[in-house]
Structures are given as C-alpha cells and as structure tokens.
Amino acid sequence: MKRSELLKTAGELIDGQRAQDYGSAKESFQRIADGWNIILTSALTSHGYLTPAHVALMMDWLKTARLLGGDISHEDSWTDKIGYAALGGEIATEGQDDG
C-alpha cells in the first residue's frame, strides 16, 4: 500500500470510527497518560525500570481508558483487556511453582 493510501485510511479512521468509539483524542491520550504515569512510577519504585509485566498493565490501561472515554460496550476493547491481563499474568508469574 502506498503512503498516500495509508494516510487517507488513517485519516478516515481517526476522523470517523475511532473518534466515535473513543471520543476526543486529546482527552483519551490524557486518560492514558494519567494511568501510565501511575504504572511507570510504581515500576520505577519497585524495580527501577519497566518490565514486560508493567507493559501488559500499560496496554490493559490503554484499553480501559478508551472504554471510559467512549462506548463502554466496545467488545473488542474488552477482549483485548482480557488478552493483556492473561499475557501479563503469565509473564509476571513465569518460573513460579504452580502448586
């Protein structure tokens, strides 16, 4: 796909369905930043750096923030949240006894 086609498609999405689904981009990004700042502060306090499990929390928060700013019944976002939580839980507990 050519860059002009990509730009056109992206413009249609961010001015159309994405705006309908998630509301104002600036407000959505602020909600995301607020949550990510909390996670980052905790990660730096507890580990001194971000871990893959922290990234899973951040991606989960991205989906939460989007749901809070738009259609709370957006099924794809709920599915993504479940996926990020499962991946994060697996990563965070890797190497621990299952019993």
N, C-alpha and C positions, 0 to 999 in steps of 0.2 A: 504494500500500500504506500502511496506517495505521501510526503509530509503534508501537502495541501489537503489531501483527503483525511489524514489523521487529524489535522487541525479543525477541519469542518465537522468531523464526527465528534471530537471533544467539545467543540463549541455548542453543538446541538444538545449534547448530554448535560453540560453544566448549566446551560440556559433553559433546559427543558426538564426532563425526568428527574435528574439529580436535584435540581432546585426544588422540585415538587416533593421529592422524597425526604430531603434533609434540611430544607429551609435555607436561610441566608448562609453563604459560605463563611463570611466573617464570624458570625455567631457560632457556627458549627466548629470552626477552627479554634475559637476561643474556648469552647467547652472541651475540646480535645486537648488543647494546651494545658488547661487547668488540671485535668486528670493526669496527663503525662508528667506534669511538674511534681505532683504528689508521688507518683511511682518512681520518678527519677531521684527525688530527694531521699526516698526510702532506700532505693538501691544503693545510692552513694553512701548512705549512713551504714547500712548493713554489710555491704560487700566492697564498697569503694569503686564500683563500676557496674554497668548494666550486664545482666546475664541473659541468656536466651529465655529463661522463665519470665524475667521482667519484660522482655519484648512481647511475650504472649499476653501478659497483663495489659500492656500498652495497646496492643491490637484489639483485645477484648474491649478496652475502654473506648477506642475509636468507634466500634460498633454501638456501644452503649450511648455515647454522645450523639451519634447520628439518630438513634431511636428517640432520644429525648428531644431532639430538635425538629422532628418530622412525624412521620407515620409510625407510631409505636407498634403497629401490627405488621411492619415490613418483615415478612417471613425470612427473606434472605439474610438480613442482619442478625436475626435470632439464631439461624443455622450457623452463621459464621462465628458468633459468640460461643456457641457450644463447641465448635471445632477448635477455636483458640484456647478455650479452657481445657479441653481434653489434651491438646498438644502441650500446653504449659504444665499441666499436672504431671504428664508423663516425663517431661524434661526435668522438672523440679525434683521428682522422686526417683530419678534414674539411679540405680545402684543400691537403693534401699531394699531391705528384706520385705517380701510380700506378706510375711506372716507375722 
